[in-house]
Amino acid sequence: MIVYNITIKIDPAIEEAWLQWQQQEHIPDIMASGQFSQWKMFRLLEQDDTDGLTFVIQYFAPTMENYYRYIDEFAPVLRQKAFDKWGNSFIAFRTVMEVVN
């Protein structure tokens, strides 16, 4: 199992609208790619939120091939949609992990 992990710091002014957009539009669009079997969203606690709130969204793919297909065929358009909607109100860091147990 492969975990595509996205850590996102957002401007507190957009929190409510951003969360709604994630849950109603962006995450469903990513899941509609058919490359992930499930997802989870977290808010980091015990963080200095002065510069923004930090969220983590994890998408679970059965294989690296599923992850690569998502990155090649779907990610560019979906990332652009996020930038078009939110501009510089967020930053995202992406990592890929493998479940070992």
Residue pairs with C-beta under 8 A, 6 or more apart in sequence:
1 60
1 61
1 62
1 98
1 99
2 60
2 61
2 62
2 63
2 64
2 66
2 67
2 96
2 97
2 98
2 99
3 58
3 59
3 60
3 61
3 96
3 97
3 98
3 99
4 36
4 58
4 59
4 60
4 61
4 67
4 70
4 94
4 96
5 56
5 57
5 58
5 94
5 95
5 96
5 97
6 56
6 57
6 58
6 59
6 92
6 93
6 94
7 44
7 54
7 55
7 56
7 92
7 93
7 94
7 95
8 54
8 55
8 56
8 57
8 90
8 91
8 92
8 93
9 51
9 52
9 53
9 54
9 90
9 91
9 92
10 18
10 52
10 53
10 54
10 55
10 86
10 89
10 90
11 52
11 89
11 90
12 49
12 52
12 53
13 89
14 86
14 89
14 90
15 53
18 86
18 89
18 90
21 85
22 41
22 57
23 41
26 78
26 81
26 82
27 39
27 41
27 57
29 78
29 81
30 36
30 39
30 59
30 70
30 74
30 78
31 39
31 59
33 69
33 70
33 73
33 74
35 61
35 66
35 67
35 69
35 70
35 74
36 59
36 60
36 61
36 66
36 70
37 60
37 61
37 62
38 59
38 60
39 57
39 58
39 59
39 60
40 57
40 58
41 55
41 56
41 57
41 58
42 55
42 56
42 57
42 58
43 53
43 54
43 55
43 56
44 54
44 55
44 56
47 54
52 90
52 91
59 70
61 67
61 70
67 96
82 90
82 92
